[in-house]
Amino acid sequence: MGPMLIVRGATLAGMATAARLARLGHAVTLDAAGHTAAPLPDVIVLPATWRDLFKKSGAHLVTALNAAGLALTEAPPTRHALGDGTVLDLPAERGAQYHALSAAFGQAEAVRWRDLLDDLLPVWEAFRRHALEGTEPVRTKRQRASLWLDRTVADVAGRLQTPLSEVVLAVGPDRPGTAALPLLLERMFGRWQLTDDTGAPQPTQRLVDLLAQRLAERGVRTVESHAGPAHVDCRPHAVRARWWARPVLGTPIDDGGQLRASATSPAGPAPWGQLASAALAVYALHERLTGEDPRPTNKEFALPRLPRPR
């Protein structure tokens, strides 16, 4: 057993960081530092990030859900009330979206929406490479263009010719085009909710409760305050620069080589972004301490065996 690792901030990223480190065999103290996990959205996008967290911290997510009488099920379509009085129930699935939009705005607008989301696919791949699953810095004009940093959300919405453009503008007209990615993610990965054994929707915050249970199972010690430096700082920090213009996650941010994983990391504040930032910080810290590369791309790495239940 190596030195006690300190994770500062009991945010979602902090809890995920502590759980992953403990599963890798480290002794971990989670310094709450006055922080708790922010309320989760009602709908879960990118459930794969939750599945990966639970798999890499112990039992699979479905096992934890089953034990709690819960399940991940498909959520209802997103309802948009548009300025012209149209109430649009937008399904997540590609074909269902096309039919719903054709009925509401005509086939030509449905094609424009489909093509817009298709054009976001390479933006998603670039975002994964630079922020979500990797730490490649954004240095060139070509890299900026691949992330749609050279256009605004308003520019993206301008491709549509009906009140459907309001769905895009709702993410923030002055934000860079990358901010439109959640529209694609719902189509790619669906919308999910927690339900109980009767099929009744349950608060997604119960996932945080299951994560807290996982921390206890892994022996993570939680304190209200811990003096001294932390190995990973998971408190949200003031953003002084755009994420693509500041040091990326995985690089030391001070002389002590401290890492950050939080809602203000490059992957962003969405739950899936925080979980991804936690994974990157854990990969970097574990490799720094042990020389082992625990990244999913390293097929030769295996998690240590868990002790047998007594």
C-alpha positions as CSV (number, residue, x, y, z in Angstrom):
1,M,0.0,0.0,0.0
2,G,1.4,3.3,-1.0
3,P,1.0,6.8,0.6
4,M,-2.5,8.1,1.4
5,L,-3.8,9.9,-1.6
6,I,-5.9,13.1,-1.0
7,V,-8.8,14.0,-3.3
8,R,-10.2,17.5,-2.5
9,G,-13.8,18.2,-3.1
10,A,-16.7,15.8,-2.7
11,T,-18.1,16.8,-6.1
12,L,-19.2,14.2,-8.6
13,A,-15.7,14.4,-10.1
14,G,-14.2,14.0,-6.7
15,M,-16.3,11.0,-5.7
16,A,-15.5,9.3,-9.1
17,T,-11.8,10.1,-8.7
18,A,-11.7,8.6,-5.2
19,A,-13.6,5.5,-6.2
20,R,-11.4,4.8,-9.2
21,L,-8.1,5.3,-7.2
22,A,-9.3,3.1,-4.4
23,R,-10.2,0.3,-6.9
24,L,-6.6,0.6,-8.2
25,G,-5.4,-0.3,-4.8
26,H,-4.6,3.2,-3.4
27,A,-5.5,4.3,0.1
28,V,-7.7,7.4,-0.4
29,T,-9.0,10.2,1.7
30,L,-11.8,12.3,0.2
31,D,-11.6,15.8,1.6
32,A,-15.2,17.2,1.3
33,A,-13.8,20.7,1.5
34,G,-17.3,22.1,1.9
35,H,-18.5,20.6,-1.5
36,T,-21.1,18.1,-2.4
37,A,-22.2,16.6,-5.8
38,A,-24.4,19.1,-7.6
39,P,-28.0,17.9,-8.4
40,L,-28.0,15.7,-11.5
41,P,-30.2,16.5,-14.6
42,D,-33.4,14.5,-14.8
43,V,-32.2,12.7,-17.9
44,I,-29.0,10.8,-18.3
45,V,-26.9,11.2,-21.5
46,L,-23.8,9.1,-22.2
47,P,-24.7,6.3,-19.7
48,A,-21.5,4.6,-20.8
49,T,-19.5,7.0,-18.6
50,W,-21.5,5.8,-15.6
51,R,-21.1,2.2,-16.7
52,D,-17.3,2.7,-17.0
53,L,-17.1,4.3,-13.6
54,F,-18.9,1.5,-11.8
55,K,-17.0,-1.2,-13.7
56,K,-13.6,0.4,-12.9
57,S,-14.5,0.9,-9.2
58,G,-16.0,-2.6,-8.5
59,A,-19.3,-4.3,-9.5
60,H,-21.0,-3.3,-12.8
61,L,-23.6,-0.5,-12.8
62,V,-26.5,-2.9,-13.6
63,T,-25.5,-5.0,-10.6
64,A,-25.7,-1.9,-8.3
65,L,-29.0,-0.8,-9.9
66,N,-30.5,-4.2,-9.5
67,A,-29.6,-4.3,-5.9
68,A,-31.3,-1.0,-5.4
69,G,-34.4,-2.0,-7.3
70,L,-33.6,0.4,-10.1
71,A,-33.1,0.2,-13.9
72,L,-32.0,2.5,-16.7
73,T,-34.8,2.9,-19.2
74,E,-35.5,5.1,-22.2
75,A,-36.7,8.6,-21.2
76,P,-39.5,10.4,-23.0
77,P,-38.8,12.8,-25.9
78,T,-37.6,16.3,-25.2
79,R,-40.5,18.8,-25.3
80,H,-39.7,22.2,-26.8
81,A,-42.2,25.1,-26.7
82,L,-41.2,27.3,-29.7
83,G,-41.9,30.9,-30.3
84,D,-44.6,30.4,-32.9
85,G,-46.7,28.3,-30.5
86,T,-45.4,24.9,-31.8
87,V,-45.0,22.3,-29.1
88,L,-42.3,19.9,-30.4
89,D,-41.7,16.5,-28.8
90,L,-38.3,15.6,-30.2
91,P,-37.4,11.9,-30.0
92,A,-33.7,10.9,-29.6
93,E,-33.6,8.2,-32.3
94,R,-32.4,9.4,-35.8
95,G,-35.3,8.0,-37.8
96,A,-38.0,9.1,-35.3
97,Q,-36.5,12.6,-35.3
98,Y,-36.7,12.8,-39.1
99,H,-40.4,11.8,-39.1
100,A,-41.3,14.1,-36.2
101,L,-39.6,17.1,-37.8
102,S,-41.0,16.3,-41.3
103,A,-44.5,16.4,-39.8
104,A,-43.9,19.6,-37.9
105,F,-41.8,21.7,-40.3
106,G,-41.6,19.8,-43.6
107,Q,-39.2,17.3,-45.2
108,A,-36.6,20.0,-46.3
109,E,-36.2,21.2,-42.7
110,A,-36.0,17.7,-41.4
111,V,-33.1,17.1,-43.8
112,R,-31.4,20.3,-42.7
113,W,-31.6,19.2,-39.1
114,R,-30.3,15.7,-40.0
115,D,-27.4,17.1,-41.9
116,L,-26.5,19.6,-39.2
117,L,-26.2,16.8,-36.6
118,D,-24.3,14.6,-39.1
119,D,-21.8,17.5,-39.5
120,L,-21.3,17.5,-35.8
121,L,-19.9,13.9,-35.8
122,P,-16.3,15.0,-36.6
123,V,-16.7,17.8,-34.0
124,W,-17.5,15.1,-31.5
125,E,-14.5,13.0,-32.5
126,A,-12.3,16.1,-32.1
127,F,-13.8,16.9,-28.7
128,R,-13.1,13.4,-27.6
129,R,-9.5,13.6,-28.7
130,H,-8.9,17.0,-27.1
131,A,-11.0,17.1,-24.0
132,L,-13.1,14.0,-23.2
133,E,-10.8,11.0,-23.6
134,G,-7.5,12.7,-24.2
135,T,-5.4,15.8,-23.5
136,E,-4.1,16.8,-26.9
137,P,-3.7,20.6,-26.8
138,V,-5.5,22.8,-29.4
139,R,-2.6,24.6,-31.2
140,T,-3.5,25.0,-34.8
141,K,-6.2,26.8,-36.8
142,R,-7.2,23.4,-38.2
143,Q,-7.7,22.0,-34.8
144,R,-9.8,25.0,-33.8
145,A,-11.9,24.6,-36.9
146,S,-12.4,20.9,-36.2
147,L,-14.0,21.9,-32.9
148,W,-16.1,24.6,-34.5
149,L,-14.4,27.3,-32.5
150,D,-14.4,29.5,-35.5
151,R,-18.2,29.8,-35.5
152,T,-20.9,30.5,-32.9
153,V,-24.0,28.5,-32.0
154,A,-26.0,31.3,-33.8
155,D,-24.0,30.5,-36.9
156,V,-24.9,26.8,-36.5
157,A,-28.6,27.6,-35.9
158,G,-28.6,29.8,-39.1
159,R,-28.6,26.6,-41.2
160,L,-32.3,26.1,-40.2
161,Q,-35.1,28.0,-41.7
162,T,-38.0,27.6,-39.3
163,P,-38.5,28.0,-35.5
164,L,-36.6,24.8,-35.1
165,S,-33.5,27.0,-35.0
166,E,-34.6,27.9,-31.4
167,V,-33.7,24.4,-30.3
168,V,-30.1,25.1,-31.2
169,L,-30.1,28.7,-30.0
170,A,-31.3,27.5,-26.6
171,V,-27.7,26.2,-25.8
172,G,-26.4,29.8,-26.0
173,P,-26.2,31.8,-29.2
174,D,-22.8,33.4,-28.5
175,R,-21.1,30.2,-27.4
176,P,-18.7,28.4,-29.8
177,G,-20.2,25.9,-32.1
178,T,-18.9,23.0,-30.0
179,A,-21.6,23.8,-27.5
180,A,-24.2,22.4,-29.9
181,L,-22.7,18.9,-29.3
182,P,-25.4,17.8,-26.8
183,L,-28.0,17.8,-29.6
184,L,-25.9,15.2,-31.4
185,L,-25.2,13.2,-28.2
186,E,-28.9,12.7,-27.5
187,R,-29.3,11.2,-31.0
188,M,-26.2,9.0,-30.7
189,F,-26.6,7.7,-27.2
190,G,-30.3,8.3,-26.4
191,R,-32.0,9.8,-23.3
192,W,-32.2,7.7,-20.2
193,Q,-33.9,7.8,-16.9
194,L,-33.9,5.8,-13.6
195,T,-37.0,3.8,-12.9
196,D,-38.0,1.5,-10.1
197,D,-39.5,-2.0,-10.3
198,T,-42.9,-0.5,-11.2
199,G,-41.5,1.6,-14.0
200,A,-42.0,4.9,-12.1
201,P,-39.3,7.5,-12.7
202,Q,-36.8,8.0,-9.9
203,P,-34.4,10.9,-9.1
204,T,-31.2,10.5,-11.0
205,Q,-29.5,11.7,-7.8
206,R,-29.8,8.1,-6.6
207,L,-26.8,7.4,-8.8
208,V,-24.8,9.6,-6.4
209,D,-26.1,7.6,-3.5
210,L,-24.9,4.4,-5.2
211,L,-21.5,6.1,-5.8
212,A,-21.3,7.0,-2.1
213,Q,-22.0,3.4,-1.3
214,R,-19.2,2.3,-3.7
215,L,-16.8,4.7,-1.8
216,A,-17.6,3.0,1.4
217,E,-17.1,-0.5,-0.2
218,R,-13.7,0.5,-1.4
219,G,-12.6,1.9,2.0
220,V,-12.4,5.5,1.0
221,R,-12.2,7.7,4.1
222,T,-14.2,10.9,3.9
223,V,-13.4,14.0,6.1
224,E,-14.7,17.5,6.2
225,S,-11.3,19.1,6.0
226,H,-7.8,17.9,5.4
227,A,-4.7,20.2,5.8
228,G,-2.0,20.2,3.2
229,P,-1.9,19.7,-0.5
230,A,-4.1,17.3,-2.5
231,H,-3.1,14.9,-5.2
232,V,-6.3,15.7,-7.2
233,D,-8.2,18.9,-6.8
234,C,-11.9,18.3,-7.7
235,R,-13.3,21.6,-6.6
236,P,-14.8,23.8,-9.4
237,H,-12.4,26.7,-10.1
238,A,-12.9,30.0,-11.7
239,V,-12.4,29.8,-15.4
240,R,-9.8,32.4,-16.4
241,A,-9.6,31.3,-20.1
242,R,-11.4,29.1,-22.6
243,W,-10.6,25.5,-22.0
244,W,-8.8,25.2,-25.3
245,A,-6.5,28.1,-24.4
246,R,-5.4,26.9,-20.9
247,P,-3.4,23.9,-19.7
248,V,-5.3,20.6,-20.4
249,L,-6.2,18.1,-17.8
250,G,-3.4,15.7,-17.1
251,T,-0.6,18.3,-16.9
252,P,0.7,19.6,-13.6
253,I,-0.8,22.9,-12.6
254,D,1.6,23.8,-9.9
255,D,5.1,22.8,-8.6
256,G,3.6,19.9,-6.7
257,G,2.3,18.3,-9.8
258,Q,-1.3,18.5,-8.6
259,L,-4.0,17.4,-11.0
260,R,-7.6,18.7,-11.5
261,A,-10.8,17.0,-12.3
262,S,-14.0,19.1,-12.0
263,A,-16.9,20.8,-13.7
264,T,-14.4,23.4,-15.0
265,S,-12.1,20.8,-16.7
266,P,-12.0,20.7,-20.5
267,A,-14.7,18.0,-20.7
268,G,-17.2,20.5,-19.2
269,P,-19.8,20.6,-16.4
270,A,-22.2,17.9,-17.6
271,P,-22.1,14.7,-15.4
272,W,-20.5,12.7,-18.3
273,G,-17.8,15.4,-18.6
274,Q,-17.0,15.3,-14.9
275,L,-16.8,11.5,-14.9
276,A,-14.5,11.7,-17.9
277,S,-12.2,14.3,-16.3
278,A,-12.0,12.1,-13.2
279,A,-10.9,9.1,-15.3
280,L,-8.2,11.2,-17.0
281,A,-6.8,12.5,-13.7
282,V,-6.7,8.9,-12.3
283,Y,-4.9,7.5,-15.3
284,A,-2.3,10.3,-15.0
285,L,-1.8,10.0,-11.2
286,H,-1.7,6.2,-11.1
287,E,0.9,6.1,-13.8
288,R,2.9,8.8,-12.1
289,L,2.9,6.8,-8.8
290,T,3.4,3.3,-10.1
291,G,4.6,3.4,-13.7
292,E,1.5,1.4,-14.7
293,D,-0.7,2.7,-17.5
294,P,-4.3,1.9,-16.6
295,R,-5.9,3.5,-19.6
296,P,-8.4,1.4,-21.6
297,T,-6.1,1.4,-24.6
298,N,-3.5,-0.6,-22.6
299,K,-4.9,-4.1,-23.1
300,E,-2.1,-5.6,-20.9
301,F,-3.2,-3.8,-17.8
302,A,-5.5,-5.6,-15.4
303,L,-7.2,-4.3,-12.3
304,P,-5.8,-5.8,-9.0
305,R,-7.9,-8.5,-7.5
306,L,-10.4,-7.4,-4.9
307,P,-10.2,-9.1,-1.5
308,R,-12.5,-12.0,-0.9
309,P,-15.7,-11.1,1.1
310,R,-15.4,-12.2,4.7
